[in-house]
Amino acid sequence: MFNINRVFPDYFYTFSLWSSDKQTKLIDFIMIDTILLCGGGDRIDEDYRPLDGPKDEKLAATYWQWIEQQLRESTYAFCCRHIYHIRIFF
C-alpha cells in the first residue's frame, strides 16, 4: 500500500539493488528533485509553458555536478524524480 505520508531521505540520494548473495551490485537508483533543478514547483500537470529555471542557480549547478558524478560511477543506473503532487479525484 502506498504511504501518502512518505518522507524522502533528501532531495537527492541514491540506493542500489544487490544480488541475493549481496556480492554483486545490479543497479543504482539516482533520485533527483526536478523542482530544485528546473523550477516549476507551482505548476499543474496540464501547464506546458517553459519552466522559469531554478530559484537558486548555484545550488542547481551543484546538484547537476552530483548527478553527473553518480552516472560516471555507476555501471547501470535509473535516474528517477520525486513526485510531489498527488491528485485524488472523487
Secondary structure, DSSP 8 states (H G I E B T S, - for coil): ---TT---S-SSEEEEEE-TTSSSEEEEEEEE-HHHHH--TT--TT--S-----S-HHHHHHHHHHHHHHHHH-SSEEEEE---------
